[in-house]
Amino acid sequence: MIRGNDTPPVFTPGNEPYLGLEPVLHFDHIICWSLESNERVAKWTRKKSDSLSPLQRAACQIIPQSISIALSIRELIRQGYLFSALILMRPLIERAATVSYLDDHPEAVSLWEGGWQYHKRPKLATMMASMAGGVPDNEVQNIVKSHNSMVHGDPISSYQNLVALQDGEIGYASGKILNNPDLCGSIAMECYLYLIVITARMSKIFPEVRLDRPTGH
């Protein structure tokens, strides 16, 4: 991996620090599938804008935001800003959980249309149950707690930007993290899973649009 004085100010797809890491490759594949699927849905919804269901109208807003966030996370990975990528994971989870919950509970769409007010909307852990696929409640709670700590700056979040310094000591990164493939792989794989959820919900909410699953996934 490139580091130290050899580090370019901006990485490209040809020299990014985690190039070739398998979870990043999977993340790239699901991004392509999500973008292609969203493009097909967008074309269909523009033609059917007057006849969309409330759930479909909500999905038309939530799903493109989700993909945009995932693309931002991918670019942060490319540039080595892993801590910032982790912080963006929380809003990605929120949207994956929201669209899953609304799909399972279409009666809640009116609440979303009314502003999705904090004290009226379901808690994130509750919404995640719609996409958890049998994950125990305590694990869902741990996921929520972990990502909330990243957003709110709790002490536990500091463990995610620890880096080894050149003098052998440990410090807190204020910029790029270029030598932590485990953290990078964890971020990429988690994003991969949430994008699968989002794209699968897209297929279910818009059954009129054929969304082919990419080969090998």
C-alpha positions as CSV (number, residue, x, y, z in Angstrom):
1,M,0.0,0.0,0.0
2,I,1.1,3.5,-0.7
3,R,2.0,5.6,2.4
4,G,4.4,8.2,3.7
5,N,6.2,10.4,1.2
6,D,4.9,8.3,-1.7
7,T,1.3,9.1,-0.9
8,P,-0.4,11.1,-3.8
9,P,-2.8,13.9,-2.8
10,V,-5.6,12.2,-4.7
11,F,-6.0,8.5,-5.5
12,T,-7.5,7.2,-8.7
13,P,-9.1,3.9,-9.5
14,G,-5.7,2.7,-10.7
15,N,-3.7,3.4,-7.6
16,E,-6.2,3.5,-4.7
17,P,-4.7,2.1,-1.4
18,Y,-7.1,-0.8,-1.0
19,L,-7.2,-1.8,-4.7
20,G,-7.8,-5.6,-5.1
21,L,-9.4,-6.1,-1.6
22,E,-12.2,-8.6,-2.2
23,P,-14.9,-6.8,-0.1
24,V,-14.3,-3.7,-2.1
25,L,-14.7,-5.6,-5.3
26,H,-18.0,-6.9,-4.1
27,F,-19.0,-3.4,-3.1
28,D,-18.2,-2.2,-6.6
29,H,-20.3,-4.9,-8.2
30,I,-23.4,-4.1,-6.1
31,I,-23.0,-0.4,-6.8
32,C,-23.2,-1.1,-10.5
33,W,-26.3,-3.2,-10.0
34,S,-27.9,-0.6,-7.9
35,L,-27.2,2.2,-10.3
36,E,-28.5,0.2,-13.3
37,S,-31.6,-0.9,-11.4
38,N,-32.3,2.7,-10.2
39,E,-31.9,4.0,-13.8
40,R,-34.6,1.5,-15.0
41,V,-36.9,2.4,-12.2
42,A,-36.4,6.1,-12.8
43,K,-37.3,5.8,-16.5
44,W,-40.5,3.8,-15.6
45,T,-41.6,6.1,-12.8
46,R,-41.3,9.2,-15.0
47,K,-43.7,7.7,-17.4
48,K,-46.1,6.6,-14.6
49,S,-45.7,9.6,-12.3
50,D,-49.5,10.1,-12.1
51,S,-50.3,6.5,-11.0
52,L,-47.5,5.7,-8.5
53,S,-48.6,4.4,-5.1
54,P,-47.6,6.4,-2.0
55,L,-45.0,3.7,-1.2
56,Q,-43.5,4.1,-4.7
57,R,-43.4,7.8,-4.4
58,A,-41.6,7.5,-1.1
59,A,-39.2,4.9,-2.5
60,C,-38.4,7.3,-5.4
61,Q,-36.9,9.7,-2.9
62,I,-35.3,7.4,-0.4
63,I,-33.6,4.9,-2.7
64,P,-31.6,7.4,-4.9
65,Q,-30.4,9.1,-1.6
66,S,-29.2,5.7,-0.4
67,I,-27.2,5.0,-3.6
68,S,-25.7,8.5,-3.5
69,I,-24.5,7.9,0.1
70,A,-23.1,4.5,-0.9
71,L,-21.2,6.2,-3.7
72,S,-19.8,8.8,-1.3
73,I,-18.7,6.0,1.0
74,R,-16.9,4.3,-1.9
75,E,-15.1,7.5,-2.8
76,L,-14.0,8.0,0.8
77,I,-12.7,4.4,0.8
78,R,-10.8,5.2,-2.4
79,Q,-9.1,8.2,-0.8
80,G,-8.4,6.4,2.4
81,Y,-10.8,8.4,4.6
82,L,-12.1,5.3,6.4
83,F,-13.3,7.1,9.5
84,S,-15.5,9.5,7.5
85,A,-16.8,6.5,5.5
86,L,-17.9,4.9,8.8
87,I,-19.8,8.0,9.8
88,L,-21.7,8.0,6.6
89,M,-22.8,4.4,7.2
90,R,-25.4,5.5,9.7
91,P,-27.5,7.5,7.2
92,L,-27.2,4.6,4.7
93,I,-28.5,2.2,7.3
94,E,-31.3,4.6,8.2
95,R,-32.5,4.7,4.6
96,A,-32.2,0.9,4.1
97,A,-34.2,0.4,7.2
98,T,-36.8,3.0,6.4
99,V,-37.6,1.7,2.9
100,S,-37.7,-1.8,4.3
101,Y,-40.1,-0.8,7.1
102,L,-42.4,1.2,4.7
103,D,-42.5,-1.8,2.3
104,D,-43.5,-4.1,5.2
105,H,-45.9,-1.5,6.7
106,P,-47.4,0.6,3.9
107,E,-49.8,2.2,6.4
108,A,-46.8,4.1,7.8
109,V,-46.1,5.9,4.5
110,S,-48.5,8.6,5.6
111,L,-46.3,9.2,8.7
112,W,-43.3,9.5,6.4
113,E,-45.1,11.9,4.1
114,G,-46.0,14.0,7.2
115,G,-42.4,14.6,7.9
116,W,-41.3,11.4,9.6
117,Q,-41.2,13.2,12.9
118,Y,-38.7,12.0,15.5
119,H,-41.1,11.1,18.3
120,K,-43.7,9.5,16.0
121,R,-41.6,7.4,13.6
122,P,-40.4,4.0,14.6
123,K,-37.0,3.6,16.2
124,L,-34.1,2.5,14.0
125,A,-33.8,-0.8,15.7
126,T,-37.5,-1.4,15.1
127,M,-37.2,-0.6,11.4
128,M,-34.1,-2.7,11.1
129,A,-36.2,-5.7,12.1
130,S,-37.8,-5.5,8.7
131,M,-34.5,-6.1,7.0
132,A,-32.6,-8.1,9.6
133,G,-33.3,-11.5,8.1
134,G,-33.4,-13.3,11.4
135,V,-30.6,-11.3,13.2
136,P,-31.2,-11.4,16.9
137,D,-32.5,-8.3,18.6
138,N,-29.4,-7.8,20.7
139,E,-27.2,-7.8,17.5
140,V,-29.5,-5.2,15.9
141,Q,-29.1,-3.1,19.0
142,N,-25.3,-3.4,18.9
143,I,-25.3,-2.3,15.3
144,V,-27.4,0.7,16.1
145,K,-25.3,1.6,19.2
146,S,-22.0,1.2,17.3
147,H,-23.0,3.5,14.5
148,N,-24.7,6.0,16.7
149,S,-21.4,6.4,18.6
150,M,-19.7,7.2,15.3
151,V,-22.1,10.0,14.6
152,H,-22.3,11.5,18.1
153,G,-18.6,11.3,18.9
154,D,-18.8,9.0,21.9
155,P,-15.5,7.8,23.3
156,I,-15.9,4.3,21.8
157,S,-15.8,5.9,18.3
158,S,-12.1,6.8,18.9
159,Y,-11.1,3.2,18.4
160,Q,-12.0,3.4,14.7
161,N,-9.3,6.0,13.8
162,L,-6.4,4.6,15.8
163,V,-3.3,4.2,13.6
164,A,0.3,3.1,14.1
165,L,2.7,6.0,13.9
166,Q,6.2,5.9,12.4
167,D,7.8,5.9,15.8
168,G,5.9,2.8,16.8
169,E,3.4,4.7,19.0
170,I,-0.3,4.7,18.5
171,G,-2.2,7.9,17.5
172,Y,-5.5,9.1,16.2
173,A,-5.7,9.7,12.5
174,S,-6.9,13.1,11.3
175,G,-6.7,12.2,7.6
176,K,-6.2,9.2,5.5
177,I,-5.9,5.6,6.9
178,L,-4.0,3.6,4.3
179,N,-2.8,0.6,6.2
180,N,-6.0,-1.0,7.7
181,P,-7.4,-3.5,5.2
182,D,-9.5,-5.1,7.9
183,L,-11.4,-1.9,8.7
184,C,-11.7,-1.1,4.9
185,G,-13.1,-4.6,4.2
186,S,-15.6,-4.3,7.1
187,I,-16.9,-1.0,5.7
188,A,-17.1,-2.2,2.2
189,M,-18.9,-5.5,3.1
190,E,-21.4,-3.7,5.4
191,C,-22.2,-1.3,2.6
192,Y,-22.5,-4.2,0.2
193,L,-25.1,-5.8,2.4
194,Y,-27.2,-2.7,2.8
195,L,-27.2,-2.0,-0.9
196,I,-28.4,-5.6,-1.5
197,V,-31.3,-4.8,0.9
198,I,-32.1,-1.5,-0.9
199,T,-32.0,-2.9,-4.4
200,A,-34.0,-6.0,-3.4
201,R,-36.7,-3.6,-1.9
202,M,-36.5,-1.6,-5.1
203,S,-37.4,-4.8,-7.1
204,K,-40.3,-5.6,-4.7
205,I,-41.7,-2.1,-4.6
206,F,-41.5,-1.7,-8.4
207,P,-42.5,-5.2,-9.7
208,E,-43.4,-3.7,-13.1
209,V,-39.7,-3.1,-13.7
210,R,-37.4,-6.0,-14.5
211,L,-34.3,-5.8,-12.4
212,D,-31.8,-8.5,-13.3
213,R,-29.5,-9.7,-10.6
214,P,-25.8,-9.5,-11.8
215,T,-24.0,-12.7,-12.6
216,G,-22.1,-14.1,-9.7
217,H,-24.1,-12.4,-6.9
